[in-house]
Amino acid sequence: MEGLSSLIFLAFLIAVFYFMLIRPQKKRVAQHKTLIDSVSVGDDVITIGGLHGTVSSLDEDSFDLTVSPGVNLRFVRSAIARKVTEDQAAEQREDDELASDEQA
């Protein structure tokens, strides 16, 4: 009887471990893969290092990011953290304009 309760407790711990750690991680990996597959030339993205830019070319394993006119950087595709939406892009432009006004 004691062995059965130990076995049930062990099964419970494994189930908790699965639902708290493994399953959410698999979901995040699948979402990131979907994001990487959906990126196309011309999309504004943010890398895992926080660098903002526009995708200028895509290969199977890498992409070129234009961060400023004439400045292209090459990254592996897994370095894409997220796409910038239109709302985020508008906010960024406003922040850039405010910063340039303050410097002038």
Helices and strands as residue ranges (DSSP letters): H 2-17, I 18-22, H 23-38, E 44-47, E 52-58, E 62-68, E 71-76, G 77-79, E 80-83, H 86-103
